[in-house]
Amino acid sequence: MTYYDNIVEFEPNLDGADVRVGIVMSRFNSDIGEGLLSACTAELKKHGVQDANILLVTVPGALEIPLALKRMAISDQFDALIALGAVIRGDTYHFEIVANESARGVMDVQLDMEIPIANGILTTDNDDQAIARMSQKGMETAQAALEMANLQLKIDEIAL
C-alpha cells in the first residue's frame, strides 16, 4: 500500500498462491487458442497459481464464451475468470457481430456477477496478426486476472 498525497493506493499484486482461476477457451481457431492458453497458464504458474486451482473448459466459439463464464461465476468457485479465443476477420459482416457480441457478453457477465474477467479474445484482421499477439495477450490476461482478483479481496477488506 502506498500513499499519494494522503490518499491510500493499493499496489498491483500478482500473487496467485491462493487464487482460483477459471478459463474458458474457444475451440474455433484452435491453434491461436492453444497459444493463448499456453502463455496464460505459464504466467499463472509463474505467479504461484497451483494446477489444482485452475479449471479449463472449452466451447465451440467466441459467442459461447460468455455463457460458460456465467455458469462458472454462478458456481462461486473462482476468484477470477479468463476468456480466450480468436475472432479473425473474414469477407463478411459476421466478424463484427462475433467480435462485438462476445466482448459485450464478457463485460456483461463481469459486471452482473461481480467477478473479474480478463478478456483474451483476440480480434484480428488475419492469422498472422493473431499469431503475433497470442503469447503476449495470453500472458497479459493471466496478469490482469490475478491483479483484479487480489484487488477485489483488498477492496472487500477495507471500510471507507
N, C-alpha and C positions, 0 to 999 in steps of 0.2 A: 504494500500500500504506500503510495506517495501522496504528498500534499502539493497542490498547485494553488498558490495564493489562498491558503487556508481552506481549500476545497479537497475533500477526500477523493482520491482517484485509485482505482484498482488497476494494478499492472496486469498485462496479459499473462495467463497461466496455462501452459500446455501440459501440465502433469496429468497423465492418463491412468495413474495407478488404480484408481477406484472408479473410473468412468466406464459405463456400459454403453456400447455403440451398436446401433442397428444400421445396416447398409442395404439399400435397395438398388439393384443394378438391372438395367435393361439388357436383354439379350440381343436386341437389334443392333447392328454394327458391333458385333461381339468382340472383335479384335481391339477396338477402341475401348470398350467396356473393360476388358481384361487388363489393358494397360493402365486405365484409371484405377482399377481395383488394386493392382499390384503396388502402385505408388502410394495409394491411400493406406493400405494395410501396413506397408513397410513403415510409413510415417506414424501411424497409430502405435505400432510396436516400439518404435524408436522412443516414443514418449511414455512408454510404460503400460499401455493397454494390453491386458492379458488376452490370449486367444479365447479363453472361456467367456470373456466379456464382449466378444464381437459375434454378431449374428448377421449372416448374409442371406438375403432372399433375392431371387431373380424374377423378373417379369418380362412379358413379351416385348414391350416397347416403352418409350418415354411417357406416353399417355396413361399407362398403367401404374407408373411410379407413385403418384400421389395417393392412390387408394391403399397400396401396400404400406406406405409411410403412415397413413392414418391408422391402419389396423395395428401397426407396431406402436404408435403413440398411445392408442387406447389401452394397450396391454400394460402400460406403466412399468415396463421392464427396462427402459433405456433412458440415459441421461442426454443423449444426442442422437440424431439420425443423419444419414448421408445418402444423397441421391446421386447415382452415377449412370451416365449414358451418353449417347451422341446422337444429335439430330443433324444430318448433313443435307445441305441444300440440294434439291433436285430441280427438275424442269417445271414443277407445278407449284401451285399455291399451298400445297399440303405442308411444306416446310414451315411456313409462317404459323399455320394452325398448330402443329405439333410443338414447335418451339415456344410459342406464346402460351398455349394452354397448359403445357407441362410446367412451365415456370410459375404460372398463376396458381396451379394446383399445389405445387410445393409450398409456395408462400401462404396459401390459404390454410394448409394443414399446420404449418409452423405457428401461425397466429391463432388459429382456432384452438389448437391443442396445447399451446404454450410450451413447446419443446423446440430447442434449436435444431434446425435442419440446414446442413451445408449442401448447397446446390452445385453438384458437379456434373450437370447435364450440359455437355458441350454443344454449342450451336455454331457450325462452321459452314463455309462455302464448299469445302471439298475434303476428301480423306487426308490429304497431306497436311492441311491445317489442323485437323483433329489429332493426327499422329504427333505433330509438333507440340501440341498443347497438353496431351494426355498425362504425361508424367508430372508436370508442374501443377496441373489442375487437381490431380489425384492427391498430391501432397498438400496443396492448399485446402482442400476440403477436410482432410484429417485435422489440420491445424485449426481451422475455423470451428469444427465440431468440438474439439477439446477446449478451445478458448471459451466458446459460448456455454458449454456445459459447466465449466468452472465458474464463469461469470454468474450464471443463474444461481448456483449454490451460494456465492458470495452475496448476491443481492438478497437472497432469501434469509441470510444470516443477520442482515442489518435492519435496524429500525430507524427511519429518518425522523 
